[in-house]
Amino acid sequence: MPAAIHAQHPIEDLRRPADTEVRDPQSLLAQARERNTAQGLAYAGSLYPPEAWALLQQDAAVLVDVRTAEELTFVGRVPGSLHVAWQSGPTLIKNPRFLRDLKSKVPLDQVLVLLCRSGKRSAAAAAAATAAGFSQVFNVLEGFEGDLDAQQQRGDSGGWRHRGLPWVQD
């Protein structure tokens, strides 16, 4: 059965840059680095989903989805992304092969954009990848599904899908 492609018009949000602003990869990466400098994080930078998509469209980065295989199947995924699970199984046990698998798929100096459900697991994976020698690892803020809303549910408050960026579901 073919995957369905979903894309909607971006939702305006004051917490992120305008989706319509076309920027070169270097300025996007510089802004992402500035966000991390202010927070003192252990990886290169943080991007909002539309910024990550802009980099991907310009072939300036590789998207690595660090969610579980089950999440990719049942929740959806970004077309063309690589998959290297940070954790696996229903109990989310840390994948002991994460760094080895990542190194087998991309070079250490590749600009990497890591994505998970909310931006938390991908931040941990970004820190581990940086500590292992990857020099340009960026985390996608809000992740694929976004932040929890008042009802403790995801999907209506930020995230890749909510922003109307391309995704598929098997």
Contact map, one row per residue, 1 for C-alpha under 8 A:
11100000000000000000000000000000000000000000000000000000000000000000000000000000000000000000000000000000000000000000000000000000000000000000000000000000000000000000000001
11110000000000000000000000000000000000000000000000000000000000000000000000000000000000000000000000000000000000000000000000000000000000000000000000000000000000000000000001
11111000000000000000000000000000000000000000000000000000000000000000000000000000000000000000000000000000000000000000000000000000000000000000000000000000000000000000000111
01111100000000000000000000000000000000000000000000000000000000000000000000000000000000000000000000000000000000000000000000000000000000000000000000000000000000000000000111
00111110000000000000000000000000000000000000000000000000000000000000000000000000000000000000000000000000000000000000000000000000000000000000000000000000000000000000011110
00011111000000000000000000000000000000000000000000000000000000000000000000000000000000000000000000000000000000000000000000000000000000000000000000000000000000000001111100
00001111100000000000000000000000000000000000000000000000000000000000000000000000000000000000000000000000000000000000000000000000000000000000000000000000000000001001111000
00000111110000000000000000000000000000000000000000000000000000000000000000000000000000000000000000000000000000000000000000000000000000000000000000000000000000000011100000
00000011111000000000000000000000000000000000000000000000000000000000000000000000000000000000000000000000000000000000000000000000000000000000000000000000000000000011000000
00000001111100000010000000000000000000000000000000000000000000000000000000000000000000000000000000000000000000000000000000000000000000000000000000000000000000000111100000
00000000111110000000000000000000000000000000000000000000000000000000000000000000000000000000000000000000000000000000000000000000000000000000000000000000000000000111000000
00000000011111000100000000000000000000000000000000000000000000000000000000000000000000000000000000000000000000000000000000000000000000000000000000000000000000000000000000
00000000001111110000000000000000000000000000000000000000000000000000000000000000000000000000000000000000000000000000000000000000000000000000000000000000000000000000000000
00000000000111111000000000000000000000000000000000000000000000000000000000000000000000000000000000000000000000000000000000000000000000000000000000000000000000000000000000
00000000000011111000000000000000000000000000000000000000000000000000000000000000000000000000000000000000000000000000000000000000000000000000000000000000000000000000000000
00000000000011111100000000000000000000000000000100000000000000000000000000000000000000000000000000000000000000000000000000000000000000000000000000000000000000000000000000
00000000000001111110100000000000000000000000000000000000000000000000000000000000000000000000000000000000000000000000000000000000000000000000000000000000000000000000000000
00000000000100011111100000000000000000000000000000000000000000000000000000000000000000000000000000000000000000000000000000000000000000000000000000000000000000000000000000
00000000010000001111110000000000000000000000000001100000000000000000000000000000000000000000000000000000000000000000000000000000000000000000000000000000000000000000000000
00000000000000000111110000000000000000000000000000000000000000000000000000000000000000000000000000000000000000000000000000000000000000000000000000000000000000000000000000
00000000000000001111111000000000000000000000000000000000000000000000000000000000000000000000000000000000000000000000000000000000000000000000000000000000000000000000000000
00000000000000000011111100000000000000000000000000000100000000000000000000000000000000000000000000000000000000000000000000000000000000000000000000000000000000000000000000
00000000000000000000111110110000000000000000000000000100000000000000000000000000000000000000000000000000000000000000000000000000000000000000000000000000000000000000000000
00000000000000000000011111110000000000000000000000000000000000000000000000000000000000000000000000000000000000000000000000000000000000000000000000000000000000000000000000
00000000000000000000001111111000000000000000000000000110010100000000000000000000000000000000000000000000000000000000000000000000000000000000000000000000000000000000000000
00000000000000000000000111111100000000000000000000000000000000000000000000000000000000000000000000000000000000000000000000000000000000000000000000000000000000000000000000
00000000000000000000001111111110000000000000000000000000000000000000000000000000000000000000000000000000000000000000000000000000000000000000000000000000000000000000000000
00000000000000000000001111111111000000000000000000100010000000000000000000000000000000000000000000000000000000000000000000000000000000000000000000000000000000000000000000
00000000000000000000000011111111100000000000100000000000000000000000000000000000000000000000000000000000000000000000000000000000000000000000000000000000000000000000000000
00000000000000000000000001111111110000000000000000000000000000000000000000000000000000000000000000000000000000000000000000000000000000000000000000000000000000000000000000
00000000000000000000000000111111111000000000000000000000000000000000000000000000000000000000000000000000000000000000000000000000000000000000000000000000000000000000000000
00000000000000000000000000011111111100000001111000000000000000000000000000000000000000000000000000000000000000000000000000000000000000000100000000000000000000000000000000
00000000000000000000000000001111111110000001110000000000000000000000000000000000000000000000000000000000000000000000000000000000000000000000000000000000000000000000000000
00000000000000000000000000000111111111000000100000000000000000000000000000000000000000000000000000000000000000000000000000000000000000000000000000000000000000000000000000
00000000000000000000000000000011111111100000110000000000000000000000000000000000000000000000000000000000000000000000000000000000000000000000000000000000000000000000000000
00000000000000000000000000000001111111111011110000000000000000000000000000000000000000000000000000000000000000000000000000000000000000000000000000000000000000000000000000
00000000000000000000000000000000111111111000100000000000000000000000000000000000000000000000000000000000000000000000000000000000000000000000000000000000000000000000000000
00000000000000000000000000000000011111110000000000000000000000000000000000000000000000000000000000000000000000000000000000000000000000000000000000000000000000000000000000
00000000000000000000000000000000001111111000000000000000000000000000000000000000000000000000000000000000000000000000000000000000000000000000000000000000000000000000000000
00000000000000000000000000000000000111111100000000000000000000000000000000000000000000000000000000000000000000000000000000000000000000000000000000000000000000000000000000
00000000000000000000000000000000000110111111100000000000000000000000000000000000000000000000000000000000000000000000000000000010000000000000000000000000000000000000000000
00000000000000000000000000000000000000011111000000000000000000000000000000000000000000000000000000000000000000000000000000000110010000000000000000000000000000000000000000
00000000000000000000000000000000000100001111100000000000000000000000000000000000000000000000000000000000000000000000000000000110010000011100000000000000000000000000000000
00000000000000000000000000000001100100001111110000000000000000000000000000000000000000000000000000000000000000000000000000000000010000111100000000000000000000000000000000
00000000000000000000000000001001111110001011111000000000000000000000000000000000000000000000000000000000000000000000000000000000000000001110000000000000000000000000000000
00000000000000000000000000000001101100000001111100000000000000000000000000000000000000000000000000000000000000000000000000000000000000000111100000000000000000000000000000
00000000000000000000000000000001000000000000111110110000000000000000000000000000000000000000000000000000000000000000000000000000000000000111100000000000000000000000000000
00000000000000010000000000000000000000000000011111110000000000000000000000000000000000000000000000000000000000000000000000000000000000000001110000000000000000000000000000
00000000000000000000000000000000000000000000001111111000000000000000000000000000000000000000000000000000000000000000000000000000000000000001111000000000000000110010100000
00000000000000000010000000000000000000000000000111111100000000000000000000000000000000000000000000000000000000000000000000000000000000000000000000000000000000010010100000
00000000000000000010000000010000000000000000001111111110000000000000000000000000000000000000000000000000000000000000000000000000000000000000000000000000000000000000000000
00000000000000000000000000000000000000000000001111111111000000000000000000000000000000000000000000000000000000001000000000000000000000000001000000000000000000000000000000
00000000000000000000000000000000000000000000000011111111100000000000000000000000000000000000000000000000000000000000000000000000000000000000000000000000000000000000100000
00000000000000000000011010000000000000000000000001111111110000000000000000000000000000000000000000000000000000000000000000000000000000000000000000000000000000000000000000
00000000000000000000000010010000000000000000000000111111111110000000000000000000000000000000000000000000000000000000000000000000000000000000000000000000000000000000000000
00000000000000000000000000000000000000000000000000011111111111100000000000000000000000000000000000000000000000000000000000000000000000000000000000000000000000000000000000
00000000000000000000000000000000000000000000000000001111111100000000000000000000000000000000000000000000000000000000000000000000000000000000000000000000000000000000000000
00000000000000000000000010000000000000000000000000000111111110000000000000000000000000000000000000000000000000000000000000000000000000000000000000000000000000000000000000
00000000000000000000000000000000000000000000000000000011111111000000000000000000000000000000000000000000000000000000000000000000000000000000000000000000000000000000000000
00000000000000000000000010000000000000000000000000000011111111000000000000000000000000000000000000000000000000100000000000000000000000000000000000000000000000000000000000
00000000000000000000000000000000000000000000000000000011011111100000000000000000000000000000000000000000000001111000000000000000000000000000000000000000000000000000000000
00000000000000000000000000000000000000000000000000000001001111110000000000000000110000000000000000000000000001111000000000000000000000000000000000000000000000000000000000
00000000000000000000000000000000000000000000000000000001000011111000000000000001110000000000000000000000000000011110000000000000000000000000000000000000000000000000000000
00000000000000000000000000000000000000000000000000000000000001111100000000000000111100000000000000000000000000011110000000000000000000000000000000000000000000000000000000
00000000000000000000000000000000000000000000000000000000000000111110000000001000111110000000000000000000000000000111000000000000000000000000000000000000000000000000000000
00000000000000000000000000000000000000000000000000000000000000011111000000000000001111100000000000000000000000000111000011001000000000000000000000000000000000000000000000
00000000000000000000000000000000000000000000000000000000000000001111101100000000001111110000000000000000000000000011100010000000000000000000000000000000000000000000000000
00000000000000000000000000000000000000000000000000000000000000000111111100000000000011111000000000000000000000000000000000000000000000000000000000000000000000000000000000
00000000000000000000000000000000000000000000000000000000000000000011111110000000000010010000000000000000000000000000000000000000000000000000000000000000000000000000000000
00000000000000000000000000000000000000000000000000000000000000000001111111100000000000000000000000000000000000000000000000000000000000000000000000000000000000000000000000
00000000000000000000000000000000000000000000000000000000000000000011111111110000000000000000000000000000000000000000000000000000000000000000000000000000000000000000000000
00000000000000000000000000000000000000000000000000000000000000000011111111111000000000000000000000000000000000000000000000000000000000000000000000000000000000000000000010
00000000000000000000000000000000000000000000000000000000000000000000111111111000000000000000000000000000000000000000000000000000000000000000000000000000000000000000000011
00000000000000000000000000000000000000000000000000000000000000000000011111110000000000000000000000000000000000000000000000000000000000000000000000000000000000000000000011
00000000000000000000000000000000000000000000000000000000000000000000011111111000000000000000000000000000000000000000000000000000000000000000000000000000000000000000000010
00000000000000000000000000000000000000000000000000000000000000000000001111111100000000000000000000000000000000000000000000000000000000000000000000000000000000000000001111
00000000000000000000000000000000000000000000000000000000000000001000000110111110100000000000000000000000000000000000000000000000000000000000000000000000000000000000001110
00000000000000000000000000000000000000000000000000000000000000000000000000011111100000000000000000000000000000000000000000000000000000000000000000000000000000000000011100
00000000000000000000000000000000000000000000000000000000000000000000000000001111100000000000000000000000000000000000000000000000000000000000000000000000000000000000011100
00000000000000000000000000000000000000000000000000000000000000100000000000000111110000000000000000000000000000000000000000000000000000000000000000000000000000000000000000
00000000000000000000000000000000000000000000000000000000000001111000000000001111111000000000000000000000000000000000000000000000000000000000000000000000000000000000000000
00000000000000000000000000000000000000000000000000000000000001111000000000000001111100000000000000000000000000000000000000000000000000000000000000000000000000000000000000
00000000000000000000000000000000000000000000000000000000000000011110000000000000111110000000000000000000000000000000000000000000000000000000000000000000000000000000000000
00000000000000000000000000000000000000000000000000000000000000011110000000000000011111000000000001001100000000000000000000000000000000000000000000000000000000000000000000
00000000000000000000000000000000000000000000000000000000000000001111100000000000001111110000001001000000000000000000000000000000000000000000000000000000000000000000000000
00000000000000000000000000000000000000000000000000000000000000000111000000000000000111110000011001000000000000000000000011001000000000000000000000000000000000000000000000
00000000000000000000000000000000000000000000000000000000000000000111000000000000000011111001111000000000000000000000000000000000000000000000000000000000000000000000000000
00000000000000000000000000000000000000000000000000000000000000000011100000000000000011111111111000000000000000000000000000000000000000000000000000000000000000000000000000
00000000000000000000000000000000000000000000000000000000000000000001000000000000000000111111100000000000000000000000000000000000000000000000000000000000000000000000000000
00000000000000000000000000000000000000000000000000000000000000000000000000000000000000011111000000000000000000000000000000000000000000000000000000000000000000000000000000
00000000000000000000000000000000000000000000000000000000000000000000000000000000000000011111100000000000000000000000000000000000000000000000000000000000000000000000000000
00000000000000000000000000000000000000000000000000000000000000000000000000000000000000111111110000000000000000000000000000000000000000000000000000000000000000000000000000
00000000000000000000000000000000000000000000000000000000000000000000000000000000000000111011111000000000000000000000000000000000000000000000000000000000000000000000000000
00000000000000000000000000000000000000000000000000000000000000000000000000000000000001110001111100000000000000000000000000000000000000000000000000000000000000000000000000
00000000000000000000000000000000000000000000000000000000000000000000000000000000000011110000111111000000000000000000000000000000000000000000000000000000000000000000000000
00000000000000000000000000000000000000000000000000000000000000000000000000000000000000000000011111100000000000000000000000000000000000000000000000000000000000000000000000
00000000000000000000000000000000000000000000000000000000000000000000000000000000000000000000001111111000000000000000000000000000000000000000000000000000000000000000000000
00000000000000000000000000000000000000000000000000000000000000000000000000000000000111000000001111111100000000000000000000000000000000000000000000000000000000000000000000
00000000000000000000000000000000000000000000000000000000000000000000000000000000000000000000000111111110000000000000000000000001100100000000000000000000000000000000000000
00000000000000000000000000000000000000000000000000000000000000000000000000000000000000000000000011111111000000000000000000000000000000000000000000000000000000000000000000
00000000000000000000000000000000000000000000000000000000000000000000000000000000000100000000000011111111100000000000000000000000000000000000000000000000000000000000000000
00000000000000000000000000000000000000000000000000000000000000000000000000000000000100000000000001111111110000000000000000000000000000000000000000000000000000000000000000
00000000000000000000000000000000000000000000000000000000000000000000000000000000000000000000000000111111111100000000000000000000000000000000000000000000000000000000000000
00000000000000000000000000000000000000000000000000000000000000000000000000000000000000000000000000011111111000000000000000000000000000000000000000000000000000000000000000
00000000000000000000000000000000000000000000000000000000000000000000000000000000000000000000000000001111111000000000000000000000000000000000000000000000000000000000000000
00000000000000000000000000000000000000000000000000000000000000000000000000000000000000000000000000000111111101000000000000000000000000000000000000000000000000000000000000
00000000000000000000000000000000000000000000000000000000000000000000000000000000000000000000000000000011111111000000000000000000000001000000000000000000000000000000000000
00000000000000000000000000000000000000000000000000000000000000000000000000000000000000000000000000000010011111000000000000000000000011110000000000000000000000000000000000
00000000000000000000000000000000000000000000000000000000000000000000000000000000000000000000000000000000001111100000000000000000000001110000000000000000000000000000000000
00000000000000000000000000000000000000000000000000000000000011000000000000000000000000000000000000000000011111110000000000000000000001110000000000000000000000000000000000
00000000000000000000000000000000000000000000000000000000000111000000000000000000000000000000000000000000000011111000000000000000000000111100000000000000000000000000000000
00000000000000000000000000000000000000000000000000000000000011110000000000000000000000000000000000000000000001111100000000000000000000011100000000000000000000000000000000
00000000000000000000000000000000000000000000000000010000000011110000000000000000000000000000000000000000000000111110000000000000000000001111000000000000000000000000000000
00000000000000000000000000000000000000000000000000000000000000111100000000000000000000000000000000000000000000011111000001101100000000001111000000000000000000000000000000
00000000000000000000000000000000000000000000000000000000000000111110000000000000000000000000000000000000000000001111101001000000000000000011001100000000000000000000000000
00000000000000000000000000000000000000000000000000000000000000001110000000000000000000000000000000000000000000000111111111000000000000000001001100000000000000000000000000
00000000000000000000000000000000000000000000000000000000000000000010000000000000000000000000000000000000000000000011111110000000000000000000011111000000000000000000000000
00000000000000000000000000000000000000000000000000000000000000000000000000000000000000000000000000000000000000000001111110000000000000000000111111100000000000100000000000
00000000000000000000000000000000000000000000000000000000000000000000000000000000000000000000000000000000000000000011111111100000000000000011111100000000000000000000000000
00000000000000000000000000000000000000000000000000000000000000000000000000000000000000000000000000000000000000000001111111110000000000000000001000000000000000000000000000
00000000000000000000000000000000000000000000000000000000000000000110000000000000000001000000000000000000000000000001111111111000000000000000000000000000000000000000000000
00000000000000000000000000000000000000000000000000000000000000000100000000000000000001000000000000000000000000000111001111111100000000000011000000000000000000000000000000
00000000000000000000000000000000000000000000000000000000000000000000000000000000000000000000000000000000000000000100001111111110000000000010000000000000000000000000000000
00000000000000000000000000000000000000000000000000000000000000000000000000000000000000000000000000000000000000000000000111111111000000000000000000000000000000000000000000
00000000000000000000000000000000000000000000000000000000000000000100000000000000000001000000000000000000000000000100000011111111100000000000000000000000000000000000000000
00000000000000000000000000000000000000000110000000000000000000000000000000000000000000000000000000000000000000000100000001111111110000001110000000000000000000000000000000
00000000000000000000000000000000000000001110000000000000000000000000000000000000000000000000000000000000000000000000000000111111111000000000000000000000000000000000000000
00000000000000000000000000000000000000000000000000000000000000000000000000000000000000000000000000100000000000000000000000011111111100000000000000000000000000000000000000
00000000000000000000000000000000000000000000000000000000000000000000000000000000000000000000000000100000000000000000000000001111111111001000000000000000000000000000000000
00000000000000000000000000000000000000000111000000000000000000000000000000000000000000000000000000000000000000000000000000000111111111111000000000000000000000000000000000
00000000000000000000000000000000000000000000000000000000000000000000000000000000000000000000000000000000000000000000000000000011111111000000000000000000000000000000000000
00000000000000000000000000000000000000000000000000000000000000000000000000000000000000000000000000100000000000000000000000000001111111000000000000000000000000000000000000
00000000000000000000000000000000000000000000000000000000000000000000000000000000000000000000000000000000000100000000000000000000111111100000000000000000000000000000000000
00000000000000000000000000000000000000000000000000000000000000000000000000000000000000000000000000000000001111000000000000000000111111111000000000000000000000000000000000
00000000000000000000000000000000000000000001000000000000000000000000000000000000000000000000000000000000000111100000000000000000010011111000000000000000000000000000000000
00000000000000000000000000000000000000000011000000000000000000000000000000000000000000000000000000000000000111110000000000000000010001111100000000000000000000000000000000
00000000000000000000000000000000000000000011100000000000000000000000000000000000000000000000000000000000000000111100000000000100110001111110000000000000000000000000000000
00000000000000000000000000000001000000000011111000000000000000000000000000000000000000000000000000000000000000111100000000000100000000011111000000000000000000000000000000
00000000000000000000000000000000000000000000111000000000000000000000000000000000000000000000000000000000000000001110001001100100000000001111100000000000000000000000000000
00000000000000000000000000000000000000000000011110010000000000000000000000000000000000000000000000000000000000001111001001000000000000000111111000000000000000000000000000
00000000000000000000000000000000000000000000011110000000000000000000000000000000000000000000000000000000000000000000011000000000000000000011111000000000000000100000000000
00000000000000000000000000000000000000000000000110000000000000000000000000000000000000000000000000000000000000000000111000000000000000000001111111100000000001110000000000
00000000000000000000000000000000000000000000000010000000000000000000000000000000000000000000000000000000000000000011111100000000000000000001111111000000000000110000000000
00000000000000000000000000000000000000000000000000000000000000000000000000000000000000000000000000000000000000000011111000000000000000000000011111000000000000111000000000
00000000000000000000000000000000000000000000000000000000000000000000000000000000000000000000000000000000000000000000110000000000000000000000011111100000011001111100000000
00000000000000000000000000000000000000000000000000000000000000000000000000000000000000000000000000000000000000000000110000000000000000000000011111110000011111110100000000
00000000000000000000000000000000000000000000000000000000000000000000000000000000000000000000000000000000000000000000010000000000000000000000010011111000111111100000000000
00000000000000000000000000000000000000000000000000000000000000000000000000000000000000000000000000000000000000000000000000000000000000000000000001111111111010000000000000
00000000000000000000000000000000000000000000000000000000000000000000000000000000000000000000000000000000000000000000000000000000000000000000000000111111110110000000000000
00000000000000000000000000000000000000000000000000000000000000000000000000000000000000000000000000000000000000000000000000000000000000000000000000011111100000000000000000
00000000000000000000000000000000000000000000000000000000000000000000000000000000000000000000000000000000000000000000000000000000000000000000000000011111100000000000000000
00000000000000000000000000000000000000000000000000000000000000000000000000000000000000000000000000000000000000000000000000000000000000000000000000011111110000000000000000
00000000000000000000000000000000000000000000000000000000000000000000000000000000000000000000000000000000000000000000000000000000000000000000000000111111111100000000000000
00000000000000000000000000000000000000000000000000000000000000000000000000000000000000000000000000000000000000000000000000000000000000000000000011111001111110000000000000
00000000000000000000000000000000000000000000000000000000000000000000000000000000000000000000000000000000000000000000000000000000000000000000000011110000111111101100000000
00000000000000000000000000000000000000000000000000000000000000000000000000000000000000000000000000000000000000000000000000000000000000000000000001101000111111000100000000
00000000000000000000000000000000000000000000000000000000000000000000000000000000000000000000000000000000000000000000000000000000000000000000000001111000011111100100000000
00000000000000000000000000000000000000000000000000000000000000000000000000000000000000000000000000000000000000000000000000000000000000000000010011100000001111111110000000
00000000000000000000000000000000000000000000000010000000000000000000000000000000000000000000000000000000000000000000010000000000000000000000111111100000001011111110000000
00000000000000000000000000000000000000000000000011000000000000000000000000000000000000000000000000000000000000000000000000000000000000000000011111000000000001111111100000
00000010000000000000000000000000000000000000000000000000000000000000000000000000000000000000000000000000000000000000000000000000000000000000000110000000001001111111111000
00000000011000000000000000000000000000000000000000000000000000000000000000000000000000000000000000000000000000000000000000000000000000000000000011000000001111111111100000
00000001111000000000000000000000000000000000000011000000000000000000000000000000000000000000000000000000000000000000000000000000000000000000000000000000000001111111100000
00000111111000000000000000000000000000000000000000000000000000000000000000000000000000000000000000000000000000000000000000000000000000000000000000000000000000011111110000
00000111010000000000000000000000000000000000000011001000000000000000000000000000000000000000000000000000000000000000000000000000000000000000000000000000000000011111111000
00001110000000000000000000000000000000000000000000000000000000000000000000000110000000000000000000000000000000000000000000000000000000000000000000000000000000001001111100
00001110000000000000000000000000000000000000000000000000000000000000000000011110000000000000000000000000000000000000000000000000000000000000000000000000000000001000111110
00111100000000000000000000000000000000000000000000000000000000000000000000011110000000000000000000000000000000000000000000000000000000000000000000000000000000000000011111
00111000000000000000000000000000000000000000000000000000000000000000000111111000000000000000000000000000000000000000000000000000000000000000000000000000000000000000001111
11110000000000000000000000000000000000000000000000000000000000000000000011010000000000000000000000000000000000000000000000000000000000000000000000000000000000000000000111
